[in-house]
Amino acid sequence: MERKKAKQHEMRDEYTFDYSRAVREKHFQRLMKEGANVVVLEADVAKAFRDSAAVNDALRSLLQVSKTTLRLTSRSTSTGRKRAAG
C-alpha cells in the first residue's frame, strides 16, 4: 500500500521538462520589445470586458470622446471670449 501511494505522486515521463533548454524571461523580453504595458483591473471592471481587445476598444472610444469634447470646449470658450470683448 505504501508503494502505491508513492507511485501516485510521481510525474509521468511525458510531463518531465528539460530545464537546460529553458530561456529565462523569454516572454518578458518579447513584451518589453513590443512596448506592452500590464494593467490590473479591479474585479468589477474586469467583469464588464471579455478580453483585452474589448478593454482597448472602450479606452479608445473614451479617448475619442475626450478629444472631441476638448475641441468643442476650446472652440466655444474662445468664441465666447471674442463676443464678450467685442
Backbone as ProteinMPNN parsed JSONL, in Angstrom:
{"seq_chain_A": "MERKKAKQHEMRDEYTFDYSRAVREKHFQRLMKEGANVVVLEADVAKAFRDSAAVNDALRSLLQVSKTTLRLTSRSTSTGRKRAAG", "coords_chain_A": {"N_chain_A": [[0.82, -1.199, 0.0], [1.957, 1.25, 0.763], [3.843, 1.609, -1.254], [2.222, 1.988, -3.472], [0.998, 4.478, -2.944], [3.227, 6.17, -3.052], [3.932, 5.914, -5.744], [1.79, 7.151, -7.0], [2.312, 9.838, -6.709], [4.401, 10.359, -8.368], [5.665, 11.886, -11.317], [4.549, 11.553, -14.653], [6.444, 10.41, -17.515], [5.988, 11.927, -19.853], [5.433, 14.403, -18.836], [7.711, 15.498, -17.861], [10.189, 18.063, -17.78], [12.753, 19.577, -19.586], [14.876, 21.593, -18.221], [17.291, 22.624, -19.03], [17.107, 23.645, -21.56], [15.526, 25.811, -21.314], [14.534, 29.25, -21.596], [15.267, 32.054, -19.895], [12.986, 34.5, -18.874], [11.789, 34.767, -21.414], [9.255, 35.46, -22.539], [8.808, 37.846, -21.25], [10.858, 39.474, -22.272], [10.009, 39.693, -24.939], [7.596, 41.063, -24.619], [8.521, 43.493, -23.575], [10.006, 44.427, -25.728], [8.005, 44.883, -27.577], [6.753, 46.901, -26.326], [4.71, 46.585, -24.494], [2.296, 47.146, -21.937], [1.282, 46.271, -18.688], [-1.725, 46.176, -17.056], [-3.63, 46.018, -14.171], [-6.907, 45.212, -13.635], [-9.663, 46.122, -11.584], [-11.86, 43.762, -10.036], [-14.656, 44.132, -10.531], [-14.637, 45.802, -12.749], [-13.264, 44.249, -14.603], [-15.122, 42.245, -15.098], [-16.832, 43.419, -16.895], [-15.658, 43.261, -19.37], [-14.737, 41.138, -22.063], [-12.227, 40.458, -23.044], [-8.794, 41.587, -23.611], [-8.836, 43.076, -25.952], [-11.401, 44.162, -26.0], [-11.261, 45.9, -23.831], [-9.309, 47.675, -24.783], [-10.704, 48.755, -27.004], [-12.803, 50.084, -25.687], [-11.36, 51.992, -24.207], [-10.15, 53.433, -26.278], [-12.417, 54.553, -27.447], [-13.262, 56.186, -25.358], [-11.087, 57.961, -25.259], [-11.425, 59.194, -27.75], [-13.903, 60.484, -27.419], [-13.171, 62.217, -25.392], [-11.247, 63.838, -26.7], [-12.88, 65.02, -28.665], [-14.718, 66.399, -27.068], [-12.99, 68.159, -25.771], [-12.133, 69.714, -27.963], [-14.575, 70.901, -28.677], [-15.134, 72.343, -26.372], [-12.944, 74.061, -26.295], [-13.33, 75.592, -28.628], [-15.868, 76.803, -28.175], [-15.334, 78.302, -25.886], [-13.33, 80.103, -26.722], [-14.708, 81.461, -28.719], [-16.727, 82.618, -27.236], [-15.288, 84.387, -25.665], [-14.417, 86.203, -27.568], [-16.798, 87.423, -28.318], [-17.561, 88.629, -25.903], [-15.517, 90.442, -25.557], [-15.838, 92.099, -27.762]], "CA_chain_A": [[0.0, 0.0, 0.0], [2.867, 2.394, 0.816], [4.458, 1.755, -2.578], [1.195, 2.501, -4.374], [0.849, 5.909, -2.664], [4.422, 6.85, -3.553], [3.883, 5.913, -7.198], [0.77, 8.099, -7.44], [2.852, 11.196, -6.679], [5.444, 10.507, -9.371], [5.234, 12.522, -12.553], [4.707, 10.739, -15.861], [7.563, 10.81, -18.358], [5.605, 12.958, -20.819], [5.32, 15.685, -18.157], [9.012, 15.997, -17.4], [10.605, 19.235, -18.538], [14.195, 19.745, -19.64], [15.146, 22.991, -17.893], [18.536, 23.076, -19.646], [16.764, 24.35, -22.795], [14.623, 26.912, -20.988], [15.052, 30.602, -21.782], [14.782, 32.89, -18.805], [12.261, 35.73, -19.225], [11.566, 34.801, -22.857], [8.042, 36.214, -22.849], [9.014, 39.194, -20.73], [11.681, 40.195, -23.248], [9.166, 39.991, -26.104], [6.648, 42.11, -24.24], [9.236, 44.759, -23.441], [10.372, 44.859, -27.071], [6.785, 45.378, -28.21], [6.283, 48.061, -25.585], [3.453, 46.253, -23.837], [2.099, 47.524, -20.542], [0.348, 45.407, -17.99], [-2.586, 46.914, -16.148], [-4.509, 45.121, -13.43], [-8.241, 45.788, -13.476], [-10.452, 45.696, -10.429], [-12.72, 42.632, -10.407], [-15.933, 44.585, -11.091], [-14.368, 46.345, -14.081], [-12.873, 43.121, -15.457], [-16.334, 41.511, -15.47], [-17.509, 44.121, -17.991], [-14.936, 43.063, -20.621], [-14.47, 39.727, -22.358], [-10.794, 40.263, -23.28], [-8.026, 42.83, -23.662], [-9.267, 43.849, -27.122], [-12.59, 44.914, -25.598], [-10.787, 46.991, -22.974], [-8.666, 48.643, -25.663], [-11.754, 49.437, -27.776], [-13.508, 51.006, -24.789], [-10.466, 53.104, -23.888], [-10.013, 54.264, -27.486], [-13.665, 55.325, -27.567], [-13.21, 57.224, -24.33], [-10.124, 58.966, -25.714], [-12.037, 59.933, -28.864], [-14.911, 61.381, -26.829], [-12.433, 63.237, -24.65], [-10.676, 64.771, -27.675], [-13.985, 65.75, -29.274], [-15.242, 67.307, -26.05], [-11.979, 69.191, -25.569], [-12.201, 70.618, -29.111], [-15.81, 71.672, -28.583], [-14.984, 73.278, -25.259], [-11.956, 75.073, -26.682], [-13.95, 76.478, -29.617], [-16.934, 77.62, -27.605], [-14.751, 79.231, -24.935], [-12.645, 81.159, -27.451], [-15.737, 82.245, -29.407], [-17.406, 83.389, -26.202], [-14.412, 85.481, -25.25], [-14.395, 87.225, -28.621], [-18.058, 88.17, -28.235], [-17.558, 89.451, -24.7], [-14.548, 91.521, -25.743], [-16.247, 92.981, -28.845]], "C_chain_A": [[0.862, 1.259, 0.0], [3.464, 2.673, -0.561], [3.464, 2.358, -3.568], [1.007, 4.008, -4.173], [2.032, 6.69, -3.228], [4.379, 6.949, -5.074], [2.855, 6.92, -7.723], [1.315, 9.526, -7.515], [3.981, 11.41, -7.68], [4.868, 11.104, -10.647], [5.466, 11.572, -13.729], [5.845, 11.28, -16.71], [7.199, 11.935, -19.327], [5.463, 14.344, -20.182], [6.648, 16.205, -17.631], [9.454, 17.125, -18.323], [12.115, 19.375, -18.456], [14.524, 21.226, -19.438], [16.441, 23.508, -18.526], [18.266, 23.845, -20.944], [15.856, 25.55, -22.552], [15.311, 28.259, -21.186], [14.425, 31.475, -20.715], [14.154, 34.169, -19.364], [12.0, 35.876, -20.723], [10.349, 35.669, -23.205], [8.149, 37.651, -22.364], [9.802, 40.032, -21.723], [10.86, 40.582, -24.47], [8.194, 41.118, -25.782], [7.333, 43.465, -24.12], [9.648, 45.309, -24.805], [9.16, 45.463, -27.78], [6.236, 46.604, -27.489], [4.965, 47.812, -24.87], [3.45, 46.739, -22.389], [1.097, 46.575, -19.931], [-0.413, 46.265, -16.993], [-3.507, 45.92, -15.473], [-5.832, 45.834, -13.189], [-8.87, 45.294, -12.183], [-11.443, 44.642, -10.917], [-14.023, 43.085, -11.061], [-15.761, 45.155, -12.49], [-14.049, 45.204, -15.045], [-14.087, 42.324, -15.915], [-17.037, 42.131, -16.676], [-16.87, 43.845, -19.353], [-14.602, 41.596, -20.822], [-12.985, 39.441, -22.565], [-10.096, 41.609, -23.385], [-8.414, 43.693, -24.865], [-10.491, 44.702, -26.786], [-12.213, 46.092, -24.704], [-10.149, 48.07, -23.83], [-9.682, 49.424, -26.486], [-12.473, 50.47, -26.918], [-12.633, 52.217, -24.464], [-10.249, 54.014, -25.093], [-11.261, 55.125, -27.699], [-13.685, 56.467, -26.568], [-12.235, 58.33, -24.721], [-10.706, 59.821, -26.836], [-13.073, 60.92, -28.347], [-14.228, 62.522, -26.093], [-11.841, 64.284, -25.597], [-11.757, 65.632, -28.311], [-14.531, 66.783, -28.305], [-14.27, 68.452, -25.811], [-12.003, 70.194, -26.708], [-13.449, 71.487, -29.053], [-15.704, 72.72, -27.488], [-14.027, 74.395, -25.632], [-12.563, 76.064, -27.665], [-14.979, 77.392, -28.974], [-16.378, 78.639, -26.612], [-14.083, 80.397, -25.666], [-13.641, 82.047, -28.187], [-16.457, 83.137, -28.403], [-16.573, 84.562, -25.733], [-14.373, 86.593, -26.301], [-15.667, 88.058, -28.56], [-18.059, 89.109, -27.045], [-16.612, 90.642, -24.861], [-15.034, 92.542, -26.764], [-17.494, 93.65, -28.628]], "O_chain_A": [[0.539, 2.23, -0.684], [3.575, 3.825, -0.98], [3.85, 3.164, -4.415], [0.87, 4.74, -5.153], [1.85, 7.756, -3.816], [4.758, 7.979, -5.631], [3.048, 7.483, -8.8], [0.826, 10.333, -8.306], [4.469, 12.531, -7.826], [3.718, 10.847, -11.002], [6.477, 10.871, -13.777], [6.174, 12.464, -16.637], [8.026, 12.808, -19.592], [5.383, 15.346, -20.892], [6.686, 17.266, -17.008], [9.127, 17.132, -19.51], [12.691, 19.298, -17.371], [14.456, 22.015, -20.38], [16.664, 24.718, -18.554], [19.116, 24.62, -21.383], [15.463, 26.23, -23.499], [16.516, 28.392, -20.971], [13.204, 31.616, -20.645], [14.734, 34.831, -20.224], [11.992, 36.992, -21.243], [10.433, 36.524, -24.087], [7.633, 38.567, -23.005], [9.446, 41.181, -21.984], [11.006, 41.692, -24.983], [7.999, 42.025, -26.591], [6.769, 44.48, -24.53], [9.64, 46.522, -25.013], [9.291, 46.45, -28.504], [5.339, 47.272, -28.004], [4.185, 48.743, -24.666], [4.48, 46.737, -21.714], [0.166, 46.128, -20.6], [0.181, 46.985, -16.19], [-4.101, 45.07, -16.136], [-5.87, 46.921, -12.613], [-8.623, 44.168, -11.752], [-11.82, 44.638, -12.089], [-14.454, 42.486, -12.046], [-16.648, 45.007, -13.331], [-14.521, 45.202, -16.182], [-14.08, 41.78, -17.019], [-17.759, 41.442, -17.396], [-17.466, 44.156, -20.384], [-14.233, 40.895, -19.88], [-12.521, 38.331, -22.302], [-10.735, 42.654, -23.262], [-8.326, 44.919, -24.796], [-10.598, 45.84, -27.242], [-12.798, 47.169, -24.821], [-10.414, 49.256, -23.63], [-9.538, 50.635, -26.651], [-12.724, 51.592, -27.36], [-13.122, 53.346, -24.449], [-10.173, 55.234, -24.943], [-11.159, 56.289, -28.087], [-14.081, 57.585, -26.898], [-12.529, 59.511, -24.531], [-10.502, 61.034, -26.866], [-13.113, 62.068, -28.79], [-14.67, 63.669, -26.17], [-11.926, 65.482, -25.327], [-11.576, 66.838, -28.478], [-14.778, 67.926, -28.69], [-14.691, 69.599, -25.663], [-11.906, 71.398, -26.469], [-13.389, 72.68, -29.348], [-16.139, 73.858, -27.666], [-14.278, 75.557, -25.315], [-12.329, 77.266, -27.543], [-14.971, 78.603, -29.194], [-16.912, 79.743, -26.513], [-14.25, 81.551, -25.273], [-13.442, 83.259, -28.272], [-16.76, 84.292, -28.703], [-17.115, 85.626, -25.435], [-14.305, 87.775, -25.964], [-15.616, 89.275, -28.733], [-18.504, 90.252, -27.151], [-16.887, 91.728, -24.352], [-14.694, 93.721, -26.665], [-17.937, 94.421, -29.479]]}, "name": "protein", "num_of_chains": 1, "seq": "MERKKAKQHEMRDEYTFDYSRAVREKHFQRLMKEGANVVVLEADVAKAFRDSAAVNDALRSLLQVSKTTLRLTSRSTSTGRKRAAG"}
